[in-house]
C-alpha cells in the first residue's frame, strides 16, 4: 500500500506522510516530545489513504496489523524508560501506513539510525567513558531499587529518537523491500 511513486494519489500521500514525520522530528528536536495529536493525524491520514487505495477489508487488516506490530516492537523500550511514549506512538502511527513487513523494516532501519545518533551524542557529551559511567550508574540504581531506575541524562542531552523512527519509516515507505 505504500508504493508512493506509482500514481498522483500515491505521490500526494507520500508527501503527506513525509511532511507529518518531518513535523514530528521538528517537535522532537525542539522539545523532546511528539504531540499525541500529530501521531493521531499521521495514523488517521494513513487509514484514509488505505481505504482510498485498496479494498476496505484489506485496508483495515493492513493498518491495524501494522500499527499493532509497530507498537509491539517499540513498547518494551518505553517500559524500560529508554524511549518516550511519543516515539512509540509515532512508530505505531507509521505502521498504519507501512503494514507489518514495512514497519519491521522501518524499525530495523530506525534502530541503525538510532545507533548512529547515540554514538554522535556520546561523542558530543563526554565521550564513551562518560556514557558508560552514566549507564553503569543507571544499572546500579535500577538493581538497588529492583526496578528500572530513572533516566540519568538531562532532557536537553537526550537523543530525539523520533528522528531515527521517522527516518526508518520514510526509507521503508519510499524504498520498500530495501532490506528484504
C-alpha positions in Angstrom: 0.0 0.0 0.0 2.9 2.4 0.5 4.1 2.5 -3.1 4.1 6.3 -3.2 5.7 6.7 -6.6 3.0 4.8 -8.6 0.3 7.4 -9.1 -0.5 11.0 -8.4 -2.5 10.0 -5.3 0.5 8.0 -4.1 2.8 10.9 -4.5 0.4 13.2 -2.6 0.1 10.6 0.1 3.9 10.1 0.2 4.4 13.9 0.6 1.8 14.0 3.4 3.5 11.0 5.2 6.9 12.6 4.9 5.8 16.0 6.0 4.0 14.6 9.0 7.0 12.7 10.0 9.2 15.8 9.5 6.9 17.7 11.7 7.3 15.0 14.4 11.0 15.3 14.1 10.9 19.1 14.5 8.8 18.8 17.7 11.2 16.0 19.0 14.3 18.0 18.3 12.9 21.2 19.8 11.0 19.9 22.8 11.9 16.2 23.1 8.2 15.5 22.7 6.0 14.3 19.9 2.4 15.6 20.3 -0.3 12.9 20.6 -2.4 14.9 18.1 0.3 14.7 15.5 0.6 10.9 15.9 -3.2 10.6 15.7 -3.3 12.7 12.5 -0.5 10.5 11.0 -2.4 7.4 11.8 -5.8 8.8 10.6 -4.4 10.0 7.3 -2.9 6.6 6.8 -6.3 4.9 7.4 -7.9 7.3 4.8 -5.1 6.5 2.3 -5.6 2.8 2.9 -9.3 3.0 2.3 -8.7 5.1 -0.8 -6.3 2.7 -2.4 -7.3 -0.9 -1.5 -10.4 -2.8 -0.5 -11.8 -1.8 2.9 -11.1 -5.2 4.5 -7.5 -5.3 3.3 -7.0 -1.7 4.3 -8.3 -2.4 7.8 -6.1 -5.5 8.2 -3.1 -3.7 6.8 -3.5 -0.7 9.0 -4.4 -2.4 12.3 -1.7 -5.1 12.0 1.0 -2.6 11.0 0.0 -0.3 13.9 -0.1 -3.2 16.4 3.3 -4.5 15.3 4.9 -1.0 15.4 3.5 -0.6 18.9 4.7 -4.1 20.0 8.2 -3.6 18.6 8.8 -0.3 20.4 6.7 -0.5 23.6 9.3 -2.6 25.5 11.7 0.3 25.1 9.2 2.7 26.7 8.7 0.2 29.6 12.5 0.2 30.1 12.5 4.0 30.0 14.7 4.1 27.0 12.2 5.9 24.7 9.4 8.3 25.3 5.8 7.4 24.7 5.6 9.7 21.7 8.3 7.7 20.0 6.3 4.5 20.4 3.1 6.2 19.2 5.0 7.6 16.2 6.2 4.0 15.3 2.6 2.7 15.6 1.2 5.5 13.5 3.8 4.9 10.8 2.9 1.2 11.0 -0.7 2.0 9.9 0.8 3.2 6.6 3.5 0.6 6.3 1.8 -2.7 7.3 3.6 -5.5 9.2 6.6 -6.0 6.8 7.1 -2.3 6.3 7.1 -1.4 10.0 9.5 -4.2 10.8 11.8 -3.0 8.0 11.4 0.6 9.2 12.2 -0.4 12.8 15.4 -2.1 11.7 16.5 0.9 9.7 15.4 3.2 12.6 17.5 1.2 15.1 20.6 1.6 12.9 19.9 5.3 12.6 19.3 5.5 16.4 22.7 3.8 17.0 24.4 6.4 14.8 22.6 9.2 16.8 23.7 7.5 20.1 27.4 7.5 19.0 27.1 11.1 17.9 25.5 12.0 21.3 28.3 10.1 23.2 31.0 11.9 21.2 29.3 15.3 21.8 28.7 14.8 25.6 31.8 13.5 27.2 32.7 10.5 25.0 32.3 6.8 25.6 33.7 6.8 29.1 31.1 9.3 30.4 28.4 7.3 28.6 29.5 4.1 30.2 29.7 5.7 33.6 26.1 7.0 33.2 24.9 3.6 32.0 26.7 1.9 35.0 25.1 4.3 37.5 21.7 3.7 35.9 22.2 -0.1 36.2 23.3 0.2 39.8 20.3 2.4 40.7 17.9 0.0 38.9 19.4 -3.0 40.7 19.2 -1.3 44.1 15.6 -0.3 43.6 14.7 -3.7 42.0 13.0 -1.7 39.3 14.1 0.2 36.2 15.8 3.4 37.5 15.0 6.9 36.3 16.8 8.4 33.4 20.1 10.0 34.5 20.7 12.0 31.3 19.3 15.6 31.4 16.5 16.1 29.0 18.4 18.5 26.8 21.1 15.9 26.2 18.7 13.0 25.4 18.5 11.7 21.9 15.5 12.8 19.9 14.8 9.2 18.9 11.8 10.2 16.8 14.3 11.2 14.2 15.5 7.6 13.9 12.0 6.2 13.8 10.9 8.7 11.2 14.0 8.1 9.1 13.4 4.4 9.1 9.7 4.9 8.2 10.5 7.3 5.3 13.1 5.0 3.9 10.9 1.9 4.2 8.0 3.7 2.6 9.8 5.2 -0.3 12.1 2.2 -0.9 10.0 -0.8 0.1 11.9 -4.1 0.3 15.3 -2.4 0.8 16.2 -5.0 3.5 14.1 -7.9 2.2 
